[in-house]
Amino acid sequence: MEKLDLKQTQSISLDILKYITDLADDMGLKYSLAWGTLIGAVRHNGFIPWDDDIDILMPRRDYIMLLSKLKNLEHPKYKLYSIYNKDCYYYSVSRIVDTTTIILGEKKTIPSQCDCGVFVDIYPLDYMGNSIENAVSFFKTQSRLELLKYMALSPFQKSCSGIIHSIIKSPVFVYTKIRGYRYFEKKAEQRCERNVESKLVGCWVGNGGMKAEKLIFDTKCFEKLVLHKFEEYEFYIPEDYDTVLSNVYGDYMQFPPIEEQVGHHEYEAFRI
């Protein structure tokens, strides 16, 4: 296997992004660059120099339509990894993976999570309600369901908080095992499907413990998308990107200290 450096990994990720966005454009679906990728577009007109992946965000309706299409597409390199088509893939964030590559050493939430190659993450954007109180409540319930799903998939571990906490945790752990992870996965999805158009939207999946308020936005923030340079291409970003990024990161134009200018994924990528 050939080890890939950062520039090679970025180039492969960019090719995947172009594949996804071309398909989304052909289908008339909305997407936006997201998170660190959006910072990269605004601050660098491309990748954050030390970043090692790409994230995009899609309204849930468009997200489901794109995944349904991708499930049935045969491609010589690219493959969908999602809860809808792969039994050993458990993340609520979906990925398009370059199957000619593999990443090793990825820190996994679930030990039995399948290995994959260089990827682009696709996050769903959900309606959250018409008040911040309702939106935060929805976000927290979804996060709890995600936690219960992961408990259902994980071996029992004694709590580092002590024996009392372990005793309290045990019945919950047993309950998750009886129900099975698919129960909590389906329940979370059904709650999203029931949500009607509202004033607030947000992204609760893969939130990394971030406070709900940072990932909840006025729906208007994503109503108008504009093309913006990212490396040699142009991709859609919210016209009101400043509100989005400021809400999540604060002063996103400020560079982090030099010691923090590293990729946030702990893995190495290889060409097979």
Secondary structure by P-SEA (a helix, b strand, c coil): cccccaaaaaaaaaaaaaaaaaaaaaabbbbbbcaaaaaaaaccccccccccbbbbbbcaaaaaaaaaaaaaccccccccccccccccccccccccccccccccccccccccccccccbbbbbbbbbccccaaaaaaaaaaaaaaaaaaaaaacccccccccaaaaaaaaaaaaaaaaacaaaaaaaaaaaaaacccccbbbbccccccccccccccccccccbbbbbbcccbbbbcccaaaaaaaaccccccccccccccccccccccccc
